[in-house]
Amino acid sequence: QAFLSCLVWPRRARRDPPQPGAMRLLWALLVVVAANLRKGRGILHYYPAFPGGVDFPHLIALVDPTKPEAQPVRAAMQACARKHTSDDVLYIEVGTDQEDALKFFSLEMQDVPFVFLVQWDTGIGHHPFSKFRFDGLTTWGEVEAANNTKKDITAKALSQFTDDYLAGKLRPWVVSEPPLQEQGGFAFQMVGSQWDSHVMEPRTDVLVFFFAPWCGYSKRLQPKYDALARRYARTASVSIVKIDASKNDVTHPKVNIEGYPTVLLFPRDKKMDPVSFDHTPEDSCREESPPPKWCSEDPDETFIGYATHFFQKHASTSDFNVPVEDPVDELDLDHSNEF
């Protein structure tokens, strides 16, 4: 037990033990760690079962447990953990077989082994959080330019990485796909590196659809959202965009994507205070009596009607105009890229 506590639990946590409920969770996690140490797996926590009550940064090694190159990474992580027992950092291994963890950290496109550090800005296990790459790269452009050049994962390099983080020398890494060369649908699909230029900087109200391509609810909402974007294509005071939040980081402190899809309005004069948009307005049409005026037998028109009512209530622009029906019939957009 002493060996395990030195390996995965920082000294301050041992001085200030968690509350009884967290202690039970901690014990369960240590049992998992002990079992896997006997198997040679090294340092391991299973996400999303985060250690309770402690928001320490996590230095995470993503490895393929079936490949021989995983073992040197484990050995380096163990050596670094022993050296930094006085620092408040947890050293954790995540296997490529843990699909939920890959989705949570947006790591599905990463080659392994891969090392990064997570700083829990809004509490452990919650978005948004800051990430720092072991190789020091911070943007998709830098990653592309590196051309898959790998930095050797050694105990000395991991220790320096930890020291640089604790000294505040590292820049956060923003996960982003490259900007799309072709757009599908009427709602502009942005990527993580375009967040500021398409949401925070424009002097418009911006409605953002956060989706995941593997999510069935996101797929069902897509046609309605595109119909809404089509209707508002020439309304200069409102921008309607979307982003694959499973592959792109969103660094806004008030954006906490707990599930997909999520739709938020960022008012022109209150970009730091997004407003939640109900993406199932048809429920109100069935449940309220009399139904709201914007209800229609056409699901797309119900969605558009609710959005218009929503914009009139929450939009910060004084020049908001309700669009005319089908104002962009002449536009020929390629819909082949829709998820």
C-alpha positions as CSV (number, residue, x, y, z in Angstrom):
1,Q,0.0,0.0,0.0
2,A,2.9,2.4,0.8
3,F,4.4,1.7,-2.6
4,L,1.1,2.3,-4.3
5,S,0.5,5.6,-2.5
6,C,3.9,6.9,-3.4
7,L,3.3,5.9,-7.0
8,V,-0.2,7.4,-7.7
9,W,-1.2,9.6,-4.8
10,P,0.7,12.9,-4.2
11,R,2.0,13.7,-0.7
12,R,-0.5,16.6,0.0
13,A,-3.4,14.1,-0.6
14,R,-1.8,11.8,1.9
15,R,-1.5,14.6,4.4
16,D,-5.2,15.7,3.8
17,P,-7.0,12.5,3.2
18,P,-10.4,12.6,1.3
19,Q,-13.7,12.2,2.9
20,P,-15.1,8.7,3.7
21,G,-17.0,8.4,0.4
22,A,-14.0,9.4,-1.6
23,M,-11.9,7.0,0.5
24,R,-14.0,4.1,-0.7
25,L,-13.6,5.2,-4.3
26,L,-9.8,5.6,-3.7
27,W,-9.6,2.1,-2.3
28,A,-11.4,0.7,-5.2
29,L,-9.1,2.4,-7.6
30,L,-6.0,1.2,-5.7
31,V,-7.3,-2.4,-5.9
32,V,-7.5,-1.9,-9.7
33,V,-4.0,-0.5,-9.7
34,A,-2.6,-3.3,-7.6
35,A,-4.2,-6.0,-9.8
36,N,-2.8,-4.4,-12.9
37,L,0.7,-3.9,-11.4
38,R,0.7,-7.7,-10.9
39,K,-0.1,-8.0,-14.6
40,G,2.8,-5.7,-15.5
41,R,0.4,-2.9,-16.7
42,G,2.0,-0.3,-14.6
43,I,0.3,2.9,-13.4
44,L,-3.4,2.8,-14.2
45,H,-6.7,4.4,-13.4
46,Y,-9.8,3.6,-15.4
47,Y,-11.6,6.6,-16.7
48,P,-14.2,8.0,-16.2
49,A,-13.8,6.8,-12.6
50,F,-11.8,9.8,-11.5
51,P,-10.1,9.9,-8.0
52,G,-12.8,11.5,-5.9
53,G,-12.5,15.0,-4.5
54,V,-9.0,15.8,-5.8
55,D,-8.5,18.2,-8.7
56,F,-4.8,17.4,-9.2
57,P,-3.4,17.6,-12.7
58,H,-3.1,14.3,-14.5
59,L,0.0,13.3,-16.5
60,I,-1.4,10.7,-18.8
61,A,0.3,8.2,-21.0
62,L,-1.8,6.8,-23.9
63,V,-0.5,3.4,-24.9
64,D,-1.5,0.3,-26.7
65,P,-1.2,-2.3,-23.9
66,T,-0.7,-5.1,-26.5
67,K,2.4,-3.6,-28.0
68,P,5.9,-4.0,-26.7
69,E,6.6,-0.2,-26.8
70,A,4.1,0.2,-24.0
71,Q,6.5,-1.2,-21.3
72,P,9.3,1.4,-21.6
73,V,6.7,4.1,-21.3
74,R,5.3,2.5,-18.1
75,A,8.8,2.2,-16.7
76,A,9.5,5.9,-17.4
77,M,6.1,7.0,-15.9
78,Q,6.9,4.9,-12.8
79,A,10.3,6.5,-12.4
80,C,8.9,10.0,-12.8
81,A,6.1,9.3,-10.3
82,R,8.6,8.2,-7.7
83,K,10.7,11.3,-8.2
84,H,7.7,13.7,-8.0
85,T,5.9,12.2,-5.0
86,S,6.0,15.6,-3.3
87,D,4.2,17.3,-6.2
88,D,0.5,17.4,-6.7
89,V,0.4,15.4,-10.0
90,L,-1.2,12.1,-10.7
91,Y,0.5,9.7,-13.2
92,I,-2.0,7.7,-15.1
93,E,-2.0,5.2,-18.0
94,V,-4.9,5.0,-20.5
95,G,-5.1,2.1,-22.9
96,T,-6.3,2.4,-26.5
97,D,-9.0,-0.1,-25.6
98,Q,-10.7,2.5,-23.3
99,E,-12.9,4.1,-25.9
100,D,-14.8,6.4,-23.5
101,A,-11.5,8.0,-22.4
102,L,-10.4,8.5,-26.0
103,K,-13.6,10.3,-26.7
104,F,-13.5,12.4,-23.5
105,F,-10.0,13.7,-24.2
106,S,-10.4,13.9,-28.0
107,L,-7.6,11.4,-28.5
108,E,-9.2,9.2,-31.2
109,M,-6.8,10.5,-33.9
110,Q,-3.6,10.3,-31.9
111,D,-0.8,7.9,-32.6
112,V,0.5,5.9,-29.6
113,P,2.4,6.1,-27.3
114,F,1.3,9.7,-26.6
115,V,1.8,11.7,-23.4
116,F,0.0,14.8,-22.3
117,L,-1.0,16.6,-19.0
118,V,-4.6,17.6,-18.1
119,Q,-5.3,20.6,-15.8
120,W,-8.8,20.5,-14.4
121,D,-9.9,24.2,-14.8
122,T,-13.5,23.6,-13.8
123,G,-13.3,20.5,-11.5
124,I,-12.1,17.0,-12.1
125,G,-13.9,15.2,-14.9
126,H,-15.6,18.3,-16.3
127,H,-15.1,20.3,-19.5
128,P,-13.5,22.7,-20.3
129,F,-10.0,21.8,-19.1
130,S,-6.5,22.6,-20.3
131,K,-4.2,20.1,-22.0
132,F,-0.5,20.3,-22.5
133,R,1.4,18.1,-25.0
134,F,4.6,16.3,-23.9
135,D,6.2,17.4,-27.2
136,G,5.3,21.1,-26.6
137,L,3.1,21.5,-29.7
138,T,0.0,23.7,-29.2
139,T,-1.9,24.1,-32.5
140,W,-2.9,21.9,-35.4
141,G,-0.5,23.9,-37.6
142,E,2.5,23.1,-35.4
143,V,1.4,19.4,-35.2
144,E,1.2,19.3,-39.1
145,A,4.6,20.9,-39.4
146,A,6.2,18.4,-37.0
147,N,5.3,15.7,-39.5
148,N,4.9,12.9,-36.9
149,T,8.3,13.6,-35.3
150,K,8.3,11.9,-31.9
151,K,10.0,13.0,-28.8
152,D,11.5,10.1,-26.8
153,I,9.5,9.3,-23.7
154,T,12.1,8.8,-21.0
155,A,12.0,9.3,-17.2
156,K,14.3,12.3,-17.5
157,A,12.1,14.0,-20.2
158,L,8.9,13.3,-18.3
159,S,10.5,14.8,-15.2
160,Q,11.4,17.9,-17.1
161,F,7.9,18.1,-18.6
162,T,6.5,17.9,-15.1
163,D,8.9,20.6,-13.8
164,D,8.1,22.9,-16.7
165,Y,4.4,22.6,-16.1
166,L,4.7,23.3,-12.4
167,A,6.8,26.3,-13.2
168,G,4.2,27.7,-15.6
169,K,6.4,27.4,-18.7
170,L,4.0,25.4,-20.9
171,R,1.4,26.6,-23.3
172,P,-1.9,24.8,-23.6
173,W,-2.6,22.6,-26.5
174,V,-5.9,23.2,-28.4
175,V,-7.0,20.0,-30.2
176,S,-8.3,21.0,-33.7
177,E,-8.9,19.4,-37.0
178,P,-7.5,21.2,-40.0
179,P,-10.0,23.8,-41.4
180,L,-12.5,22.1,-43.8
181,Q,-11.7,22.5,-47.5
182,E,-15.3,21.9,-48.4
183,Q,-18.5,22.7,-46.5
184,G,-21.6,20.4,-46.4
185,G,-24.9,22.0,-45.6
186,F,-25.9,25.6,-44.9
187,A,-24.5,25.8,-41.3
188,F,-20.8,26.6,-41.5
189,Q,-18.7,23.9,-39.9
190,M,-15.8,25.3,-38.0
191,V,-12.9,23.6,-36.2
192,G,-11.2,24.3,-32.9
193,S,-8.6,26.7,-34.3
194,Q,-11.5,28.9,-35.7
195,W,-13.4,29.3,-32.5
196,D,-12.3,32.9,-31.8
197,S,-12.7,34.1,-35.4
198,H,-16.2,32.6,-35.9
199,V,-17.7,32.9,-32.4
200,M,-15.9,35.3,-30.1
201,E,-14.8,38.1,-32.5
202,P,-17.7,38.6,-34.8
203,R,-20.1,41.5,-33.8
204,T,-23.1,39.2,-34.3
205,D,-25.2,36.8,-32.3
206,V,-23.8,33.3,-32.9
207,L,-25.7,30.1,-32.6
208,V,-23.4,27.0,-32.2
209,F,-24.4,23.4,-32.7
210,F,-22.0,21.1,-30.8
211,F,-22.3,17.6,-32.2
212,A,-20.5,14.3,-32.4
213,P,-20.8,12.3,-35.7
214,W,-21.3,9.0,-33.8
215,C,-24.3,10.5,-31.9
216,G,-27.7,9.5,-33.2
217,Y,-29.4,12.5,-31.7
218,S,-26.9,14.8,-33.5
219,K,-27.7,13.1,-36.8
220,R,-31.4,13.6,-36.3
221,L,-31.0,17.3,-35.4
222,Q,-28.7,18.0,-38.4
223,P,-31.4,18.5,-41.1
224,K,-33.4,20.8,-38.8
225,Y,-30.3,22.9,-38.0
226,D,-29.4,23.1,-41.7
227,A,-33.0,24.2,-42.5
228,L,-32.6,27.0,-39.8
229,A,-29.2,28.0,-41.2
230,R,-30.7,28.2,-44.7
231,R,-33.6,30.4,-43.5
232,Y,-31.2,32.8,-41.8
233,A,-28.4,32.7,-44.4
234,R,-28.9,36.4,-45.3
235,T,-29.7,37.7,-41.8
236,A,-26.5,39.7,-41.1
237,S,-27.2,40.0,-37.4
238,V,-27.1,36.2,-36.7
239,S,-24.5,33.6,-37.5
240,I,-25.4,29.9,-37.4
241,V,-22.4,27.5,-37.2
242,K,-21.6,24.0,-36.0
243,I,-18.5,22.1,-34.6
244,D,-17.6,18.5,-34.1
245,A,-16.9,18.8,-30.4
246,S,-15.6,15.2,-30.2
247,K,-12.5,16.2,-32.3
248,N,-12.1,19.9,-31.5
249,D,-11.5,21.6,-28.2
250,V,-13.7,24.5,-27.1
251,T,-11.8,26.6,-24.6
252,H,-14.7,28.9,-23.5
253,P,-14.9,28.8,-19.7
254,K,-18.7,28.7,-19.7
255,V,-19.0,25.9,-22.3
256,N,-19.4,22.5,-20.5
257,I,-20.5,19.9,-23.0
258,E,-22.1,17.2,-20.9
259,G,-23.8,15.5,-23.8
260,Y,-24.6,15.7,-27.5
261,P,-26.1,17.5,-29.2
262,T,-25.7,20.8,-27.3
263,V,-26.8,24.1,-28.9
264,L,-25.8,27.5,-27.4
265,L,-26.4,31.1,-28.4
266,F,-23.5,33.5,-27.9
267,P,-25.1,37.0,-27.9
268,R,-23.2,39.8,-29.5
269,D,-22.7,41.8,-26.4
270,K,-22.4,38.9,-23.9
271,K,-20.1,36.4,-25.5
272,M,-19.0,35.2,-22.1
273,D,-22.5,34.3,-21.1
274,P,-24.0,31.8,-23.6
275,V,-27.7,31.0,-23.5
276,S,-28.9,27.4,-23.8
277,F,-31.1,26.7,-26.8
278,D,-33.8,24.0,-26.6
279,H,-33.1,21.7,-29.5
280,T,-36.4,19.7,-28.9
281,P,-39.0,22.4,-29.1
282,E,-41.6,19.9,-30.5
283,D,-41.9,18.6,-26.9
284,S,-43.5,21.9,-25.9
285,C,-45.9,21.6,-28.8
286,R,-47.1,18.3,-27.4
287,E,-47.1,19.1,-23.7
288,E,-48.4,22.7,-23.5
289,S,-52.0,23.7,-23.9
290,P,-52.6,25.7,-25.9
291,P,-49.4,25.0,-27.9
292,P,-47.0,27.9,-28.5
293,K,-47.7,30.0,-31.6
294,W,-44.5,28.8,-33.3
295,C,-45.7,25.2,-33.5
296,S,-46.3,23.6,-36.9
297,E,-47.1,20.3,-38.4
298,D,-43.8,20.5,-40.2
299,P,-40.9,19.6,-37.7
300,D,-38.5,21.9,-39.6
301,E,-40.9,24.9,-39.4
302,T,-41.5,24.2,-35.7
303,F,-37.8,24.3,-35.2
304,I,-37.4,27.5,-37.2
305,G,-40.4,29.1,-35.5
306,Y,-39.0,28.3,-32.0
307,A,-35.6,29.7,-33.1
308,T,-37.1,32.9,-34.3
309,H,-39.0,33.3,-31.0
310,F,-35.7,32.5,-29.2
311,F,-33.7,35.0,-31.2
312,Q,-36.3,37.7,-30.6
313,K,-36.1,37.1,-26.8
314,H,-32.3,36.7,-26.5
315,A,-30.6,38.3,-29.4
316,S,-28.6,41.4,-28.4
317,T,-28.7,43.0,-31.9
318,S,-31.2,45.8,-32.3
319,D,-31.4,45.3,-36.1
320,F,-32.7,41.7,-35.8
321,N,-35.0,40.8,-38.7
322,V,-37.2,37.8,-39.2
323,P,-36.1,36.2,-42.5
324,V,-38.4,35.6,-45.4
325,E,-39.1,32.0,-46.3
326,D,-36.5,30.2,-48.6
327,P,-34.3,33.3,-49.3
328,V,-31.4,31.2,-50.7
329,D,-32.9,28.8,-53.3
330,E,-30.3,29.9,-55.8
331,L,-27.3,28.8,-53.7
332,D,-25.8,25.5,-54.8
333,L,-24.1,24.0,-51.7
334,D,-22.5,20.6,-51.5
335,H,-24.2,18.4,-48.9
336,S,-22.0,15.4,-49.4
337,N,-19.9,16.1,-46.3
338,E,-22.8,16.0,-43.8
339,F,-22.1,13.7,-41.0
